[in-house]
């Protein structure tokens, strides 16, 4: 991806796109961090389970996974790595 110049796409945040919602991912990760810091294991499990069941923020959009050879948008990868 680096040689093909696709890393810029991975790092850039979409502006005005219907592809996925980076704000939802950011807010959800902040919620996870808050619950973790508070030691709220039950709340964290509930929040994470809800995120796994749904297509949160549109991260399952096939177009997100066709642009590069490895991975997708960095914020989507961050979310998946946390979960």
C-alpha positions as CSV (number, residue, x, y, z in Angstrom):
1,X,0.0,0.0,0.0
2,X,2.9,2.4,0.7
3,X,4.5,1.8,-2.6
4,X,1.1,2.2,-4.4
5,X,0.4,5.4,-2.6
6,X,-2.6,4.1,-0.7
7,X,-1.5,5.0,2.8
8,X,-2.7,8.6,2.4
9,X,-6.2,7.2,1.9
10,X,-5.9,5.1,5.0
11,X,-4.9,8.1,7.1
12,X,-7.3,10.7,5.7
13,X,-10.6,11.4,7.3
14,X,-13.6,11.4,5.0
15,X,-15.3,14.7,4.7
16,X,-18.9,14.6,3.6
17,X,-19.0,10.9,2.9
18,X,-21.7,8.4,3.3
19,X,-19.2,5.6,3.4
20,X,-18.9,5.5,7.2
21,X,-19.2,7.7,10.2
22,X,-15.8,8.4,11.9
23,X,-17.5,10.5,14.6
24,X,-19.5,7.5,15.8
25,X,-16.2,5.5,16.0
26,X,-14.5,8.2,17.9
27,X,-17.4,8.6,20.3
28,X,-17.6,4.9,20.9
29,X,-13.9,4.6,21.6
30,X,-14.2,7.4,24.1
31,X,-17.1,5.6,25.7
32,X,-15.0,2.4,25.9
33,X,-12.1,4.4,27.5
34,X,-14.4,6.1,30.0
35,X,-16.0,2.8,31.1
36,X,-12.6,1.1,31.3
37,X,-11.1,3.9,33.4
38,X,-14.1,3.7,35.7
39,X,-13.7,0.0,36.1
40,X,-17.2,-0.6,34.8
41,X,-16.7,-4.1,33.5
42,X,-20.4,-4.8,32.9
43,X,-20.9,-1.5,31.1
44,X,-17.9,-2.1,29.0
45,X,-19.0,-5.6,28.1
46,X,-22.5,-4.3,27.2
47,X,-21.1,-1.5,25.0
48,X,-18.6,-3.7,23.2
49,X,-21.2,-6.4,22.6
50,X,-23.5,-3.9,21.1
51,X,-20.7,-2.7,18.8
52,X,-19.9,-6.2,17.6
53,X,-23.5,-7.0,16.8
54,X,-24.2,-3.9,14.7
55,X,-22.5,-2.4,11.7
56,X,-21.4,0.5,13.9
57,X,-20.7,3.6,12.0
58,X,-20.9,1.7,8.7
59,X,-17.5,-0.1,9.2
60,X,-18.7,-3.1,7.3
61,X,-19.1,-1.2,4.0
62,X,-17.4,-3.3,1.3
63,X,-15.9,-0.1,-0.2
64,X,-13.8,0.4,2.9
65,X,-12.1,-2.9,2.3
66,X,-11.5,-2.6,-1.4
67,X,-9.3,0.5,-1.6
68,X,-6.1,-1.1,-0.2
69,X,-4.3,-4.4,-0.2
70,X,-4.0,-4.6,3.5
71,X,-6.4,-3.0,6.1
72,X,-8.7,0.0,5.7
73,X,-9.1,3.5,7.2
74,X,-6.9,3.9,10.3
75,X,-9.8,4.9,12.6
76,X,-11.7,1.8,11.5
77,X,-8.6,-0.4,12.2
78,X,-8.2,1.3,15.6
79,X,-11.8,0.5,16.5
80,X,-11.5,-3.1,15.4
81,X,-8.2,-3.5,17.4
82,X,-9.7,-2.1,20.5
83,X,-12.8,-4.4,20.3
